[in-house]
């Protein structure tokens, strides 16, 4: 029996009171970090650990995090490096990676307690984009169907994973783009994800700023190039030049 299989068995035998942590990477998010932490306060009061990984903010994001009594870790800039650093100080048996502009459903605490107690290895939520445009409904539907079909999740979907498995595969690869896709591919070699139909709501600000159709085409292009082996650094340069 492998170490991962053994860990699965021990987790399945555990109680529903499994400790888990939420890791939030931030960089200059002072405008929205307070709202994000306020929404998470009920979970924090239930004993869920919050860890914010700051990648070198030059605004007062770190000060706001401290005001909320949330654990803060300073790290190099880069979402993958930040999430790995946050995971490194988190104490939960499970880790949930949450973008600062993504809102968990109100039922998340109850749902995740049940999922973790069942011995789930990893998974994600379905996603809803925050904007009102009808085309965004099509986008989010395709995103959710794609994830269910391929087992590939994105950071906007609040990915969660057992700590021992996350450490076993080496965490997020520290590449400048597609770190979530790469992690999903590694996890899929071990187990298919749990796909929760409850939806997180994630900001559509990038879609609305850069144009919905333009963003769709760009993301399809970047994913195709990534799967064809293009250097993630080149993909990141193309991604951010459109931002």
Secondary structure, 3 states (H helix, E strand, C coil): CCHHHHHHHHHHCCCCCCCEEEEEEECCCHHHHHHHHHHHHHHHHCCCEEEEEECCCCCCHHHHHHHCCCEEEECCCCHHHHHHHHHHHCCCCEEEECCCCEECCCCHHHHHHHHHHCCCCEEEEEEEECCCCHHHHHHHHHHHHHHHHHCCCCHHHCCEEEHHHHHHCCCCCCCCCCHHHHHHHHHHCCCCCEEEEEEEEECCHHHHHHCHHHHHHHHHHHHHHHHCCCCHHHHHHHHHHCC
